[in-house]
């Protein structure tokens, strides 16, 4: 069973940057397409970005395209989300997802002055 642990969230001012990390346990990390989702208070969880198993293909929600970058390091069993030019509307709990019911516990990102 794969387990995911996110880190890197926090409080940042508008226009700032954060990098989220998601570490996966188990050597089968390389077989999963990985994704980041987020859920703001009172809203449904929404997809943010995805990356394929080899890291050669990425896809982004329109709301973050050009500001966020997803990447993965298979040697470290880790997927990252680099978030630049953050906006207050990016405030949410961010979750790592490896497909099916495999989710991390989430990390809070708050963008506020």
Rosetta blueprint (number, residue, H / E / L):
1 X L
2 X L
3 X L
4 X E
5 X E
6 X E
7 X E
8 X L
9 X L
10 X E
11 X E
12 X E
13 X L
14 X L
15 X L
16 X L
17 X L
18 X E
19 X E
20 X E
21 X E
22 X E
23 X E
24 X E
25 X L
26 X L
27 X H
28 X H
29 X H
30 X H
31 X H
32 X L
33 X L
34 X E
35 X E
36 X E
37 X E
38 X E
39 X E
40 X L
41 X L
42 X L
43 X L
44 X L
45 X L
46 X E
47 X E
48 X E
49 X E
50 X E
51 X E
52 X L
53 X L
54 X L
55 X L
56 X L
57 X L
58 X E
59 X E
60 X E
61 X L
62 X L
63 X L
64 X L
65 X L
66 X L
67 X L
68 X E
69 X E
70 X E
71 X E
72 X E
73 X E
74 X H
75 X H
76 X H
77 X L
78 X E
79 X E
80 X E
81 X E
82 X E
83 X E
84 X L
85 X L
86 X L
87 X L
88 X H
89 X H
90 X H
91 X L
92 X E
93 X E
94 X E
95 X E
96 X E
97 X E
98 X L
99 X L
100 X L
101 X L
102 X L
103 X E
104 X L
105 X L
106 X L
107 X E
108 X E
109 X E
110 X E
111 X E
112 X L
113 X L
